[in-house]
Amino acid sequence: MDSAADPTTIAWPEWMLRYVGTDDPGSFDDLIWSVGGSPPYGGVSYDEAAAVYALLEEYRGPGTASEASYDGVHAFLEPRSRPALALETFRCVDWIQSDDEGYSLQPVHRGLDLARQLRHDGAQASFLSFEAGWHVREGDDESSRRLTRAALDMFLPLAEADEAYAKRVSQLAVNAVSLTARCGDLVGARQLLHDLAEVMEPEYAEQLRLALGGRS
């Protein structure tokens, strides 16, 4: 998303992808505003905006949004268009977040494939981090460490351009250091902490320093 552009010229699919990438409440508010304003952003029709708004309201509730709500938005979209792919990417996040302790790799890999087709780095990094979480759950710290570093390397430049990505960067920086230590590389973990401390929440950086023997 072009940070210099007039926000009202950017339609909901780009705001939706930004939310997928950031998982930031402020980004979700921006997405809501893109379809809740009058007129909707980016020249979207009022009917299409209303369908997206209804979907988002269901998404905020328990469980996944209904199939009918997704179909209601798809009715306005060309198949395989960027908006249609963005909507399906969001659906994958909906599936994952609605079962955050037990999600499978199927929605993760589908979401990652869609994000790559869309060439959206934030969404790609988000699904890499979901995959890293799945590997932690399976006890595979090394795979999780590798995926976490890959996601972090994609998020870092995004956060420089858009503050909404800062939360993701902080979370993954902490995870990267912790996983490096858990994989037995204490020297590497201390160096990584030294390199990434500035992008972490200060209290978490201090906790890691103490856990790693007080050296950064």
ABEGO torsion letter per residue (X at the ends): XBAABBAAABBAAAAAAAAAAAGBAAAAAAAAAAAABOBBBGGBBAAAAAAAAAAAAAAABBEBBBAAAAAAAAAABBBGBAAAAAAAAAAAAAAAAABAAABBAAAAAAAAAAAAAAGBAAAAAAAAAAAAAAAAAAGBAAAAAAAAAAAAAAAAAAAAABAAAAAAAAAAAAAAAAAAAAAGBAAAAAAAAAAAAAABBAAAAAAAAAAAGGBX
